[in-house]
C-alpha cells in the first residue's frame, strides 16, 4: 500500500509559477495590516480582498492539480520565471489600482514590472501622490522580486549555464547540467527547494538587520524598511524620493554601502560559484574589480572636483573635501550595484567643484553591473573580467606567440571559451540597447531620452532616468507605446538576452 504524501510534499510539487503566485497573494496581508495601523481602511480592504482572491484561486488550482507530477523539462523553470515577470505584475497591480483609482492601468502595470524586476523606475515622481501603504507595497514587490531572482540565479540559471554562469561553464548555454559520472539531469525542484531554504533566512535576516541599523540611526520606520528592502534587492525604491531626502545622513549611507557589497560578489556569503575555488573573497575577480571601480572612479571624480574648485577659487575646506569624496564613493557603489541611490553629498560635490558630473559615468557603471548570482543587474563583473583576461592573454601572445598560459584550468577557460561567450553576450546586449533605443525614438522620444531609458531598463537601474539626463525624464509623459517598450526592456534586462534566446530555441526544449 502506497504511503500518502504529506501536504507539504504536495505543495512543493505544484508548478513553479503557481507557487510564486500563491506566495505573492499571501504577502498582500502585510500592506493590508500596515494600512489598518495607519487608518487607511480603503487601501487595507483593497489589499486584503485582492490577497484573499489570489489565495482562493491558488487553492482551487492546487486542488485541481491533484497528484499530477510536474514535468521536469529543461527550460520549464525558466519559462515559469519569464511568466512571473510578465504576467504576475497584472495581479500585483490590482490592489494598487483599487487604492489609487485616479491613475491609468498601464501606469500601475509599469510600476509593478519596474518593482518586480528590481528596476525601480517610477511613474509617480512626486512621492506625496502615493500613500504610505502603496510605498510599502512598491518596496515589498521589489524585495520579493530580488529574492526571486537571487534564488533563481542558483536554482534555475546556474544549471542551465545562464545569467553569467556560462562564462565559466564548459557546457553550452541552455543545456542542463547532469549528475557526476551520469547523464541523468539534476532534479531542478530538489535544487530549488534546497537553495530556497538556504537563502531565504539569509535574505530576510540581512534585511531586518539593515532595517534595525537604519532605525538606530534615527530614520523613520517606514522609510528605513523601504530603504532596507531596496538595498538588498538593488531596486532603488524610496518612499521619500531617494536617500538624499532621508534623515540618517552619512552614517546611514555608510551602513547601506556595507550591505551593497553583497551585490558585488556571491562570495561575500556563499561559495557556490566556480570562482570560489580560487582563494576566497580576497582573490575573487568580481569583488576585486568591483572594489577597484568603487575606489578608482571616486578618486578620479574627486580629483576633477578638486581641480574645478581650485580653478574657480572656491572656498576649500577639509569637511567639504571629505563630503565630496564620500558622495562619489557611495553613488558609484550604488550605481555599480544597479541600486541607483544617490548620496546627499553628491550635489554638494558638484557645487563644491563648480562642475557638473556627467551622467554618462553613472550609465557606464550601471551597464557594468554587479556580480553573478546576485540581485544586481547589468552585464556582470565576471564577464568584464573574462574579457580582461582574454585581452591580457592576447597581448602576451603578441610578444611570445608560442607561450602556454599558466593561469590554470579555470583561468584558461575564462581566457578562451569564457571570453568568447562574454563577447557574444556583449554584442547581444549592444544589439538590444540599439533596438530599444530605436523603438523609443519611433514612439516620439528624443535620442538622448531614448538612450538613457534604454540603459536604465536593460541594466535594471531605474533612477538613471532622473540623474543621467540633463533634466529628469518624466515617464508618465511618455506615450503608451514607449511605456510598453520599457516594460519589455525591463523583463529582457532582468532575464538577459541569452535566457530569452534559450526559450526561443526548439532544440533546447527537446534536450
C-alpha positions in Angstrom: 0.0 0.0 0.0 1.4 3.4 -1.1 2.2 5.8 1.7 0.1 9.0 1.3 2.2 12.1 0.6 2.2 14.9 3.1 0.6 18.3 2.5 3.9 20.0 2.3 5.2 17.5 -0.3 2.1 18.0 -2.5 2.5 21.8 -2.1 6.2 21.7 -3.2 5.2 19.6 -6.3 3.0 22.3 -7.7 4.1 24.3 -10.8 6.7 26.9 -10.0 4.6 29.8 -11.4 1.6 28.7 -9.3 3.8 28.7 -6.2 5.1 32.2 -6.9 1.5 33.4 -7.5 0.3 31.9 -4.2 3.2 33.4 -2.2 2.7 36.9 -3.6 -1.0 36.6 -2.9 -0.4 35.7 0.7 2.1 38.6 1.0 -0.6 41.1 0.4 -1.6 40.7 4.1 1.4 42.7 5.0 0.4 46.1 3.4 -3.2 45.3 4.5 -2.2 45.1 8.2 0.0 48.2 7.8 -2.9 50.1 6.2 -5.1 49.3 9.2 -2.4 50.7 11.6 -2.3 53.9 9.6 -6.1 54.2 9.4 -6.0 53.8 5.6 -9.0 51.5 5.5 -9.7 51.7 1.8 -6.2 50.5 0.9 -6.4 47.8 3.6 -9.6 46.4 2.1 -8.1 46.6 -1.4 -5.0 44.5 -0.4 -7.0 42.1 1.8 -9.6 41.3 -0.9 -7.0 41.0 -3.7 -4.9 38.7 -1.5 -7.9 36.7 -0.5 -8.9 36.3 -4.1 -5.4 35.2 -5.1 -5.2 32.7 -2.3 -8.6 31.2 -3.2 -7.6 30.9 -6.9 -4.3 29.3 -5.8 -6.1 26.8 -3.6 -8.6 25.9 -6.3 -5.9 25.3 -9.0 -3.7 23.4 -6.5 -6.6 21.1 -5.7 -7.3 20.6 -9.4 -3.7 19.7 -9.9 -4.2 16.8 -7.5 -1.5 14.1 -7.7 -0.1 15.2 -11.1 3.6 15.1 -11.2 5.2 18.2 -12.8 7.2 17.8 -15.9 10.9 18.2 -15.3 11.6 19.9 -18.6 14.9 21.5 -19.1 13.6 25.0 -19.7 10.3 24.7 -17.7 11.6 26.6 -14.7 13.0 29.3 -16.9 9.6 29.7 -18.7 7.9 30.0 -15.2 10.4 32.7 -14.3 9.6 34.6 -17.5 5.9 34.2 -17.0 6.3 35.6 -13.4 7.9 38.8 -14.7 5.4 39.3 -17.5 2.0 38.2 -16.2 2.3 38.3 -12.4 2.5 42.2 -12.3 -1.1 42.2 -13.7 -2.3 40.7 -10.4 0.1 42.7 -8.3 -1.4 45.9 -9.8 -5.0 45.1 -8.8 -4.9 46.4 -5.2 -2.7 49.3 -6.3 -5.4 50.4 -8.8 -8.2 50.0 -6.2 -6.2 52.1 -3.7 -5.3 54.7 -6.3 -8.2 54.8 -8.8 -7.1 58.2 -10.3 -4.3 56.6 -12.3 -4.3 54.5 -15.5 -3.9 50.7 -15.5 -0.8 50.9 -17.8 0.9 53.1 -15.2 0.3 50.7 -12.4 1.4 47.7 -14.6 4.6 49.6 -15.4 5.1 50.3 -11.8 4.8 46.7 -10.8 7.0 45.4 -13.6 9.6 48.0 -12.6 9.4 47.0 -9.0 9.3 43.2 -9.6 12.3 43.3 -11.9 14.1 45.5 -9.3 14.5 48.3 -11.8 12.9 51.0 -9.6 11.8 53.4 -12.3 8.5 55.1 -11.2 5.7 56.9 -12.9 4.9 58.8 -9.7 7.8 61.3 -9.4 6.0 63.1 -6.6 6.2 60.8 -3.5 3.3 62.6 -1.9 0.9 61.2 -4.5 1.2 57.7 -3.1 0.0 56.7 0.4 2.5 55.1 2.8 0.8 51.8 2.1 1.4 52.0 -1.6 5.1 53.0 -1.0 5.4 49.9 1.2 3.9 47.7 -1.4 6.3 49.0 -4.1 9.3 48.3 -1.9 7.9 44.9 -0.9 7.3 43.9 -4.5 10.9 44.9 -5.4 12.1 43.0 -2.3 10.3 39.8 -3.4 11.5 40.3 -7.0 15.1 40.5 -5.7 14.6 37.4 -3.6 13.1 35.5 -6.6 16.0 36.4 -8.8 18.5 35.6 -6.1 17.1 32.1 -5.7 16.6 31.6 -9.5 20.2 32.5 -10.2 21.5 29.4 -8.4 18.5 27.1 -8.8 17.4 27.9 -12.4 20.0 29.9 -14.3 23.1 28.1 -12.9 22.1 24.6 -14.0 21.3 26.0 -17.5 24.6 27.9 -17.6 22.9 31.2 -18.0 23.0 34.5 -16.1 26.8 34.8 -16.1 27.5 31.2 -15.2 28.0 30.4 -18.9 31.4 32.2 -18.7 33.0 29.6 -16.5 31.0 26.6 -17.8 32.1 24.0 -20.3 28.6 23.2 -21.4 26.6 25.2 -23.9 24.2 28.0 -22.5 20.8 26.5 -22.0 21.9 22.9 -21.6 21.1 21.5 -18.2 23.9 20.1 -16.1 23.9 16.4 -15.1 25.0 14.5 -12.1 28.6 13.5 -11.9 29.5 10.3 -13.9 25.9 10.0 -15.2 23.7 11.5 -17.9 20.7 12.0 -15.7 19.6 15.7 -15.4 19.7 17.1 -11.9 16.1 17.4 -10.5 15.6 21.2 -10.6 12.8 21.1 -8.0 15.1 19.4 -5.4 17.7 22.0 -6.1 15.2 24.8 -5.9 13.9 23.7 -2.5 17.4 23.3 -1.1 18.6 26.7 -2.3 15.4 28.4 -1.1 15.7 27.0 2.4 19.3 28.3 2.5 18.9 31.7 1.0 15.5 32.9 2.4 16.7 33.1 6.0 19.9 34.9 4.9 18.0 37.4 2.8 15.4 38.1 5.5 17.9 38.3 8.2 20.1 40.8 6.4 17.1 42.9 5.6 15.9 43.0 9.2 19.4 43.8 10.4 19.8 46.7 8.0 16.3 48.0 9.0 17.3 47.9 12.6 20.6 49.7 11.9 18.8 52.5 10.0 16.2 52.8 12.8 19.1 53.2 15.2 20.4 56.0 13.1 17.2 57.9 13.5 15.3 57.0 10.3 11.5 56.9 10.1 10.4 53.2 10.4 8.6 53.1 7.0 11.5 54.8 5.2 14.0 52.6 7.0 12.2 49.5 6.0 11.7 50.5 2.3 15.4 51.5 2.0 16.5 48.3 3.7 14.4 46.2 1.2 15.6 48.3 -1.7 19.3 47.9 -0.9 19.0 44.2 -0.5 17.0 43.9 -3.8 19.0 46.6 -5.5 15.7 48.2 -6.6 16.4 51.8 -5.5 12.8 52.3 -4.4 12.3 55.1 -1.9 9.1 56.5 -0.3 10.7 59.9 0.1 12.4 60.4 -3.3 15.8 59.0 -2.5 18.4 58.6 0.1 19.3 62.3 -0.2 15.8 63.1 1.3 16.2 60.7 4.2 17.1 61.6 7.8 20.0 59.2 8.6 22.8 61.2 6.8 26.2 59.9 6.2 26.0 57.3 9.0 23.0 55.7 7.3 24.7 55.8 3.9 27.8 54.0 5.3 25.6 51.2 6.7 23.7 50.9 3.3 27.0 50.9 1.5 28.3 47.9 3.5 25.2 45.9 2.6 25.5 46.9 -1.1 28.8 45.0 -1.1 26.7 41.8 -1.2 25.8 42.7 -4.8 29.4 42.8 -5.9 30.1 39.1 -5.4 28.3 36.0 -4.3 31.4 35.0 -2.3 30.6 37.6 0.3 28.5 34.9 2.0 28.5 31.8 -0.2 30.9 29.5 -2.1 28.6 28.1 -4.8 30.2 29.8 -7.8 33.2 28.5 -9.8 35.5 31.3 -8.6 35.0 30.0 -5.0 37.9 27.7 -5.5 40.4 30.5 -6.3 41.2 31.6 -2.7 38.1 33.2 -1.3 36.8 36.8 -1.4 40.2 38.5 -1.5 41.1 36.8 -4.7 37.6 36.7 -6.2 37.9 38.5 -9.5 34.4 40.0 -9.3 34.9 41.6 -5.9 38.4 42.8 -6.8 37.1 44.5 -10.0 34.2 46.0 -8.1 36.4 47.3 -5.4 38.8 48.8 -8.0 35.9 50.6 -9.7 34.4 51.8 -6.4 37.8 53.2 -5.3 39.2 54.3 -8.7 36.2 56.2 -10.1 35.6 58.3 -7.0 39.3 59.3 -6.9 39.1 60.4 -10.5 35.9 62.3 -9.8 37.3 63.8 -6.6 40.4 64.9 -8.4 38.3 66.5 -11.1 36.2 68.2 -8.5 39.3 69.4 -6.6 40.8 70.9 -9.8 37.5 72.6 -10.6 37.3 74.1 -7.1 40.9 75.3 -7.4 40.3 76.9 -10.8 37.3 78.8 -9.7 39.0 79.7 -6.4 36.2 78.2 -4.4 36.4 78.1 -0.6 38.4 75.0 0.3 37.9 73.0 3.5 38.6 69.5 4.7 35.0 68.9 5.6 33.8 69.8 2.0 36.5 67.6 0.5 35.6 64.6 2.7 31.9 65.1 1.9 32.6 65.3 -1.8 34.7 62.1 -1.7 32.1 60.2 0.2 29.3 61.4 -2.1 31.3 60.0 -5.0 32.1 56.7 -3.3 28.5 56.0 -2.2 27.0 57.0 -5.5 29.5 55.0 -7.6 28.9 51.9 -5.4 25.1 52.3 -5.6 25.0 52.6 -9.4 27.6 49.8 -9.9 25.3 47.5 -8.0 22.3 48.9 -10.0 20.7 50.2 -6.8 20.5 53.8 -8.0 20.6 55.6 -4.7 22.4 59.0 -4.7 24.3 60.3 -1.7 23.1 63.5 -0.1 26.6 64.8 -0.7 26.5 64.1 -4.5 25.1 67.5 -5.3 27.5 69.1 -2.7 30.4 67.6 -4.6 29.2 69.2 -7.8 28.6 72.6 -6.3 32.0 72.4 -4.5 33.8 71.9 -7.7 31.7 74.2 -9.8 31.4 71.4 -12.5 28.6 69.1 -13.4 29.5 65.4 -13.2 28.4 63.8 -16.5 25.6 61.2 -16.2 27.5 59.1 -18.8 29.6 57.9 -15.9 26.6 56.7 -14.0 25.2 55.0 -17.1 28.6 53.2 -17.6 28.6 52.0 -14.0 25.1 50.6 -14.4 25.9 48.8 -17.6 28.9 47.1 -15.9 26.6 45.9 -13.1 27.3 43.7 -10.1 28.3 40.1 -9.5 26.9 36.9 -10.9 24.2 35.2 -8.8 23.3 38.5 -7.0 20.3 40.7 -7.2 22.3 43.3 -9.3 21.6 43.7 -13.0 23.9 44.9 -15.8 26.4 43.0 -17.8 28.0 41.5 -14.7 31.6 41.8 -13.4 32.5 38.2 -14.2 32.0 38.9 -17.9 34.1 42.0 -17.7 36.9 40.0 -16.0 36.7 37.3 -18.7 37.2 39.9 -21.4 40.1 41.5 -19.5 41.8 38.1 -19.1 41.4 37.4 -22.7 42.9 40.8 -23.6 45.9 40.2 -21.3 46.5 36.8 -22.8 46.3 38.1 -26.4 48.9 40.8 -25.6 51.2 38.1 -24.2 50.8 36.1 -27.3 51.9 39.1 -29.4 55.2 39.0 -27.5 55.5 35.2 -27.1 53.4 33.6 -29.9 54.2 30.0 -28.7 53.7 30.6 -25.0 51.4 28.5 -22.8 49.1 30.2 -20.4 49.9 29.5 -16.7 46.5 30.7 -15.4 45.3 27.2 -14.5 42.2 25.3 -15.7 39.7 27.9 -14.6 41.9 30.8 -15.9 42.4 29.2 -19.3 38.6 28.6 -19.6 38.0 32.2 -18.9 40.6 33.3 -21.4 39.2 31.3 -24.2 35.6 30.0 -24.2 34.5 32.2 -21.3 35.8 35.3 -23.1 34.1 34.2 -26.4 30.7 33.8 -24.7 31.1 37.0 -22.8 31.9 38.8 -26.1 28.7 37.3 -27.6 26.7 38.5 -24.7 28.2 42.0 -25.1 27.2 42.0 -28.7 23.7 40.8 -27.9 23.4 43.4 -25.2 24.6 46.1 -27.6 22.0 45.0 -30.2 19.3 45.0 -27.5 20.4 48.5 -26.5 20.3 49.7 -30.1 16.9 48.1 -30.7 15.2 49.5 -27.6 16.7 53.0 -28.4 15.3 52.8 -32.0 11.9 51.7 -30.8 11.7 54.5 -28.3 12.7 57.1 -30.9 9.9 55.8 -33.1 7.4 56.4 -30.3 8.4 60.1 -30.1 11.2 60.2 -27.5 14.3 62.2 -28.3 17.6 60.4 -28.9 19.1 61.4 -25.6 16.0 60.3 -23.7 15.8 57.0 -25.6 19.5 56.2 -24.8 19.0 56.9 -21.1 15.8 55.0 -20.9 17.2 52.0 -22.8 20.3 51.8 -20.5 18.1 52.3 -17.4 15.7 49.5 -18.2 18.2 47.0 -19.7 20.5 47.4 -16.7 17.5 47.5 -14.2 18.7 50.8 -12.8 15.6 53.0 -12.9 17.0 56.1 -11.1 19.1 56.7 -14.2 16.1 58.5 -15.8 16.4 61.1 -13.1 20.1 61.6 -12.7 21.7 60.8 -16.1 19.8 63.2 -18.4 20.3 67.0 -18.3 16.7 67.2 -17.0 14.8 64.4 -15.2 12.7 62.3 -17.6 9.0 62.2 -16.7 8.0 58.7 -17.6 4.3 59.5 -17.1 4.5 61.9 -20.1 5.7 59.2 -22.5 3.4 57.6 -25.0 1.7 54.3 -24.3 3.9 52.6 -26.9 7.0 53.8 -25.2 5.8 52.5 -21.8 5.1 49.1 -23.4 8.6 49.1 -24.9 10.1 49.9 -21.5 8.2 47.1 -19.8 9.6 44.6 -22.3 13.1 46.0 -21.9 12.9 45.7 -18.1 12.0 42.0 -18.5 14.7 41.5 -21.1 17.3 43.2 -18.8 16.3 41.1 -15.8 16.4 37.7 -17.5 19.1 38.7 -20.0 19.2 38.1 -23.8 20.8 34.6 -23.6 17.9 33.3 -21.5 15.3 34.7 -23.9 17.1 33.1 -26.8 17.2 29.8 -24.9 13.4 30.0 -24.5 13.0 30.5 -28.2 15.3 27.7 -29.3 13.3 24.5 -30.1 16.4 22.2 -29.8 16.8 23.1 -26.2 13.2 22.2 -25.4 13.8 18.8 -26.9 17.1 18.3 -24.8 
